[in-house]
Amino acid sequence: MKDRLRSNLLEYRTRAQLTQEELARETGVTRQTILAIEKGNYAPSVALALTLAKVLKTTVEELFTI
C-alpha cells in the first residue's frame, strides 16, 4: 500500500483564521492548490511546505506526516 502524505493544513489554517484564498495569496499559490493539499490529493514541494509552515507559524513536521 502506498503511503499518503497526511496534512494538518486545514487545522492550522483554521487556527490562524485564514481562508484558503488568504493562505494561497500569502504563499504564492492558487486556492485550488491549498484545497488539494488539504484533501490529500497533492503533496507540496519542500519549498512550499516550508513557506506554509512559516506563514502558519509551525514546522513542516507538524503540518505533514506520512
Protein Blocks (a to p, Z undefined) as FASTA:
>chain_A
ZZddddfklmmmmmnopafklmmmmnopafklmmmmmnopaccdfklmmmmmmmnopafk
lmpcZZ
